[in-house]
Amino acid sequence: MSVTRSSKAWIGFLATRVLGMSVDAATIGAAYLAAFILRFDFAEPSWGWRNVALSYMTVCVVHLASLLACGCYRLSWRRTGGRELPRYVAAMAVACAVLTAMRYFLPDVALSYIRPPYSITVMSFFLGTVGIIATRVAWRVYWTSRRREEALLERDENTFDNTVAARFLAGRAVMVTGAGGTIGSELVRQAAAAGAAKILMVERCENALYEIDREMRSRKVASECKPLMVDINDRDKMDALFAAEAPSVVLHAAAYKHVPMVELNPAEGWRNNTDATRQLAELSAAHGVERFVMISTDKAVNPVSVMGKTKLAAEHAMMELNSPGATSFCAVRFGNVFGSSGSVVPLFREQIARGGPLTITHPDMKRYFMTVQEAVSLVLQAASRSERAIYTLDMGAPVRILDLAENMISQAGYRPYVDIPIVFTGVRRGEKLFEEIDVSEKSAFKTDMAKIYITRGWNDGCKISQDTPLTSGRSA
């Protein structure tokens, strides 16, 4: 099912084109005046400034008509690049040729209020071409600087003072699982920036591990960064790794996170998300790790998907290991992270690059989003705190996926529903229309850090075990 363009969108489209033509008219006028000033050395021409102003009307109409005829107003200013520049130059050249012809066939100086002299026409061509292209390039630069994914959040990005967290990690041995992923790799960078003595980069994907290792080597960080191609499900290897390296902090980012894939492979989802987390937590306790932080998800709140159930079970398995004086376990619940591998933002960018369509499961689908910086800051804050709890970030109001798609199409310089279609494919198995992050007083404690909350009663309600059916429902 596709969506047609609204009348409001059409009005916006036409308004931007009228505004563009108005800017071009002003640019051409400035170039025309500059040509006269340069040609006559700031002196008034013999036929007077009034006739110059009258002739500008002809010059402006000719130029706008040329730009329109050459299709320049079908081009988006935000996408101005090398392929578009010849068209602008050609349009300005056509205008120059028309004005030159007018001067040739109307040579009488008395008609100077209709057509400009040869020299002014040529000078206006060069100045006007530069001006027309410069305004578009400037607009593209402006929009490029605004094309941060955070602008799509529809809220201000949360910023945190990570000084305390940095002091906590300084001089310690830190293990990061899933170190080659979007969050894991940023945790490695931040741990190195904090001055961790040793960073154990645990990752089973060879290429992902190679990339983060290459980056850390090229940056020549002071921390000892060890690339360890190990599967966290291999208990014997992980046990030997803990014994040999003695990490004091574990940041557990490794997991399967794609709802459709885990729906199709529930047993593997359980093994990698739940069993591996329980095993990693048990090894951490056995080897005297001081602080263990698990990265969880908002899909663990009243889960209907297999992935959400495996993460909730992992939270329970880990939190039940908490006991006074031993390893301190905690978890952080994330929303969708902008730009993370496999998330909707890179998918939409890929679909836009192909010319569409953008695929959305349901027009009312909403999700909570956070930036990579917010996600990593939440993990670092949790690592440095003392509570044995599940932390949640106040991510504001959820973002409607349809709005996100429209905004991304517009930011790319295209018109939603005109240049790039949007198609609804239907809600998939295991998906909910709305996730259920709740940071109200009835559901969470507010910490002394703004926007960071502790979930109340994490162990309330039904316990999930490996024997719990992992079939999922579909939200109505």
N, C-alpha and C positions, 0 to 999 in steps of 0.2 A: 504494500500500500504506500503510495507516494503522497506528498503534500504539495498543494499548489501555492503559488506566491500570493500573499495577501495584498489588499489594496494599499495598506499602510506601507508595505515594503516597496511597492511600485512608486508611491509618492516620494519615499526616501531616495529611491534610485534616480528619479527625474530631478529632484532637488539637488543632488550632488552634481549632476551633469550641468544644470543651470549655473550652479556655483562655480564649476570648473571653467565654463565659458566666460563668466564674469572675471575670474582671475586672469584668464588669457587676454581678455580685452584690456585689462589694466596693464598687464605685462607688455602687450604690443604698444599701448599708448606711451609707456615709459621708454621703450626702445625707440619709438618714433621721435619723441621729444629729445632724447639723448642724441640721436642722429643729427637733428637740426643744431643743437648746441655745439656739438663737435664740428659740424661742417661750417658753421658761421661764427665760430669762436665766441659764443655767448651773445652775439649781436642779433638784432631782429632782421629777418630776411626782408627783401625789398617789397614783397607782396603782403607783409604783415602777419602778426601772430593769429589774427582772426581767421585768415585764409588757411593757415596751418591747422588750426583747430577744426575747420570745416573739412579739410582734406583728410583729417584723421578718421572721420566717419567712413569715408570710402576705404581707407587702408584697413580699418578694423573689420568691416564687413567682408572684405576680400580675404583677409587672413582667417577669420572664423569659418567662412564658407570652405576654404581650402582644408582646414583642419577637419571639418565635418565630412567633406567629400572623401578625404583620405582615411576615414575611419578612426581618427585619433580619439574621438569621444566614446568609442567602444572599448578603449583600453583603460585599464585601471591604473591610476597614478601610483598605487601602492606596489604595483608589480613592474614599474618602469625599469627596464634593463637594456642590455645591448641589443636584443632582438627588436625592441620597440623604437629605438632611437632613429633608425633610417626612415621610418614612417613619418616622424615629426619633421625631420630634415626635408623630406620630399614635400610635405605639405607646405612648409615655409618657402621652399623653392618654387612651388606652383604659384603661391601668392606673389612672390617676387617677379615671376614671369608675367603674370597678369598685369601688375602695376607698371612694369616696364613697357608692355604693349600699350597700355593706356597713355603713357607719356609719349610714345612714338606716334600714335594716331591722334593725339590731342596736344600738339606742340605749343599752342598759343599760351603765353604766360598768363593771359587773362583767365585761363581755366585752371590755374594753380590751386584753386579752392576745391577742385575735384581730384586731381592727381598730383603726386609728388614728383620732384625732379629725379633724374637717374641716380645721382650720387646718394640722395636720401634713401631711395629704394634699396640700393645695394647695402648701405650701412645698416638700414633697418633689418634687412635680411639676417645679417650676422648677429646684430645685437638681439633681435627678436628670437632667433633660434636658440641662442644661449639662454635667454630668459625663459622661454617655454620649457626647455629641457631642465633647466636648473630648478624651476618650481616643482616639477614632478619628482626629480631626484631628492630634493629637500623633503617633500612629503613622504617619499618612501623611507628615507632615513628616520624621519620622525616616527613613522609607524613601526619600523623595525625595532626601534628602541622601546616601543610599547608592547612588542610581541612576546613579552615574558608570559609563561604559562600561568604565573601567579595572578595575572590580571583576569584570568578566567574564573578565579575563585569566587568572585562576586562578594568579596570581603577583604579586609586588610590582612596581610600576612602577619601571623604571630611571631614575635621575635623574643628571644630569651638570652639572658646573660649566662653563658656557659662557663664562666670563670671558675665556679666551684667544681663543676664537673671536670674541667680540665685539670684542676689541682688533684682531683681524686684519681684520675688516670695516670698522671705524671709519675714516671719511674716504675710503673707496674707492667706485668706481663698480661696482655689482653688477648683473648681468643675471640675471633669473629667468625661465626659460621655463615655460610652463604656469602663469602667475602667478595665474590665476583659479581653479585647482583647490584641493582641500583642502590638499595639501602646499605647493603653490606659493604660495598666499595666506598661509600661516603663515610661509613663508620670507621673504616680503615684510615681514610684521610684525616678524619677528625681526631682519632686516637694518636696518630703520628704528630699532628699539630699540637696536641696536648702534652707531648713529650713522653708517651708510653715507652718504657725501656724495650719492650719486645711485643710484636704484634703477630699472632699466629693466624694466618689467613687460610682458613679451612674452606675448601671449595672442591666439589667433585667434577665440575665442568672445566675441562682443560683450557679451552680458549678464554673463558671468563677469568680464570686464575692467571693465565698468561698476561692478559691485559692489565689487571690491577698490579701484578708484580712488576711489569715493565714500567708502568707509571710511577710506582714508588721508587724504583731504581733510578729513573730519569730525574726525579725530584731530589735525589740524594738526601732523603730524610735521615734524621739522627737515629730514629727508632730502628731496631733490628726487625725487618719484615720477612717472615718466613712463609713462602708459598707451600701449602700442604694440600696435595691432591688426595683427599681422604673423603670417603663416604661416611657421614655421621651415623649411618645405620650399622656400620661395622664396629661392634662393641670392642673387640680385641684391639683393633688399631687405635681406636679412640682412647681406650684405657692406657695403652702404651704411650700415646701422645700426652695425656694428662700427666703421667708419671715422669716423662722425660722433660717436659717444658714447664710444668707447675704454674699454670695461669692463675691469677688471682681474681680476674674478672672475665666472665663469659657473656658475650653479646650474641644471642642466638637468633640469626636472621634467616637461616636456611629453612625453606618450606615450599610445599606446593601451594599455589595461591589462586590458580585459575579455576573458577567454579565449574565450567563445563567439562574440563579435563578430569577433575577429581570425581565429578558425577559419573563419568565413564569408567573410571579406574578407582573405585572406592577402597579396595583392599590396599592398593599402593598408597593412596592418600592417607589411610590409617597408619600404615607402616612408617611413612616418611614424616608425617606431621605430628602424630601422637606418640607412637612407640619410640621414635628417635628422640623426641623431646624428653620423654620420661627417662630414657636411657642416659641421655646427656646430663640431665639434672641429677640422676643417681651418681654418675661418675663425678660430677662437680662436687657433690656432698662427700663422696668417698675420698677425694683428693684435696679437700680443704679449700675449695674456691670460696672467696669472700662474698662476691655478689654475682648473681646470675639474672640476666634480663632476657626475657623471651619476647619476641615481636609477635603479637597476635593481630586480630582483625575485628572490625565492627560486625563482621558476619558471624562472630561467635555469640552475639546477643540474640537470644531466642532463635537459634539457627534452624533453617529449613533445608539448607544445602549440606551435602556430605562434607565439603570443605569446612563450612562453619562448625559442623559437629566435631570434626577432627581437631580443630583448633580449640574449641571449648573443652574437649576432653584433655587436650594437652595442657591447658591452663590448670585444670583440676589436678592432673597427675603431678605437675610441677609444684603447685601451691601446697599440696598435702605433704610435701617433704620439708616444709618450713618447721623448724623447731628452735627453741632458744639456744643461742650460743653457737649455732652451726651456720652453714651456708645460708645466705639471705636470698630468697627467690622472689622475683616480681615479674610482671608482664606489662606490656603497653599495647593498647588497642589502637590500631590505625584505621583511618578511612582509606579511600583510594589515593595513591600517591601519584601526583602529576609526573608524567615522563617515565615512570617505571616500566620496565620491559613487559610487554603484553597488555598494558593498561589501555584504556579507551583513547587517551590523548595521542599516543603514537599511532594507534590504529586509524584514527580520524585523519591524522597528517598523511599517512600512507594512502588512504582512500582519496583525499583531496588531490594529492600528487598524481593519482591515476585518472583524475577527472570525475571521480564519484562512481556510484552513489555512496553516500554515507549511510551505514546500516545501524539502526537503533531498534531495540527490541519492542519498546512501547513508548508512546508519546508522553506518558506521565512518569516514566522511570526517573528516579532521583537517587543521587549518591552523595555521600560526604567526601570532600576532597581535602587534601593537605599537600603542601610542597615538600620536596625532599628535605629542605632545611628544617621545616617544622618537625618532620618525622624523626630526623636524626637528633635534633635538639631534645625531643621528648625522650628518646632512648638514653641520651647522655644525662639528662636530668634524673631519670629513673635510676640510672646506675649509681649516681652519687648520693641518692637519698637513702634513708634507713628503713622506710616502710616496706613491709612484706605484703605487697598489695598489687592490684591491677589498676594501672593508670590509664586515663583517657584524656584526650585533648579536646577542648571546646572548639569545634570546627565551624561554628556558626550554623547557618541554615544550609540544608542540602542543596545541591545544584541540580537543576533539571537537565538531563542529558540532551534533550532536544535544544535547549537554549545554548548549551555548550557547543553543540554541533554547528548551530547557526553562527555563533560568535567566531568559531574557528574558521569557518568558510569566509566570513567577512574579513577577518584578520589576514587571511591569505590573499585578499584582493579579489575574491569572487563574490558572486551574488547567490545567496541561498535560494534554491528551487529554480533558479534561472540558469546559472552556469553549472552548479553542482546540485544534483537532486538528493533528497533524503528519503529513505525507504524504511518502513517498519517491518520487522521480520517476525515478531511475536516473542513473548516471554519464554525464556528457555527453562528447562528443568532445573530446579534448585535456586532460581532467582526470586527475589522479592522486589516489589516496586519501590519500597522504601526500607532503608536500614534503620536501626533503632538505637543509635547512640543517645543516651539520656544523661545530662549532667545537672539535672535539677536536684534540689535538696533531698527529695525522696529516694533518689537513686545513687547519689555520689556525695562524697565529702570534698570540700574545696581545700586545696593545699595552700601553702604560703606563696606558691608560684602562680601568678595570674594565668588563667586558662587551663591549668592542669588540675585534674580531679582524680579522686580515688573512688573506685567502684564499691558501693555498699554490697555486702552479702554475696560475694563472688561464689560462695559454695551453697547458696540457697537453691532450692528447686531440684530438679531431676539430675542425678549423676549419670554420666555417660561412660560406658565401658565398651570394650571391644565386642561384647555380645549385643550391644544395642543395635537394632536395625539401622543401617546406614542409607536406607532409601530416603529420598527427599520429597518434599511437597512443592507445589507451585502456588505462589501467592495469588490471591484473587485481586 
